[in-house]
Amino acid sequence: MTKSPFFVIDEFLSPLECEDIINRSYYDFPNTEDGIPLKSVTQNVLTQNRVLPYLEDAIPAFEEYYSFEHGGILPFNIEIYPAGSKQEGMRCENSWKKDGKWQRINDYDFTGIIFLKDDGIETNFDDEFEVYGSKLEFPNHMFGFTPSRGRLILFPSGPNFVNTTISPQLGDVYQIRFHLVNMKPYTYNMA
């Protein structure tokens, strides 16, 4: 039996916790390039201090699922993708491709995303709580996750998990991105 390389926890944060994080991360003036909004990144110590205990409680489940020994949680980034923002390129969290070969460039072993808004497809769209047209996409797996408020997705940070967040058509995407470190470099087993 095979298992998914993605560890998902729905309702990892409550809707009220997500709202609170968004309210403390609000951007009224997005960065732009040639008039097109760009993704913004911020950090918030209060947000990190409130979310860390939940993550620490989940570490044993992560360790068992991936068979690794947890070595630390790196600082959080709160990412904001405004509606119609310039599409970011593909990213590999811990490696860089040079001369056709992947080279590890940092100690990220696992990447986590926590969505702070829902994918809204209803006629009563509310851009305070919903976003439309966005997805966390993994091209190598021909698969992606649409935003679901409070959902945590954890995945290995290596080259098999090149990913991008598709810019929204309506509303602004808010998500937390964090990284876990293993006690020794984690290698994803394709089998």
Number of C-alpha atoms within 10 A of each C-alpha: 2 5 8 8 15 15 16 16 14 14 14 20 18 14 17 12 17 21 17 13 22 21 11 12 18 12 14 6 7 16 14 13 10 5 9 13 18 20 20 17 16 13 15 14 10 10 19 17 10 12 16 14 10 12 14 14 10 13 16 14 12 19 13 10 14 17 11 18 16 18 12 14 18 14 15 21 18 24 20 23 25 24 22 17 23 18 15 13 11 14 17 19 22 22 19 17 12 8 7 7 9 14 14 16 11 12 19 23 24 22 22 21 23 26 29 29 27 23 23 21 12 9 6 7 15 14 16 13 20 22 29 23 18 24 19 18 19 18 14 11 11 7 11 16 15 19 26 19 26 24 21 24 19 20 22 24 26 23 19 16 23 20 21 18 23 21 26 21 15 19 24 24 31 28 27 21 20 19 24 22 21 18 13 12 13 19 11 16 8 6 5
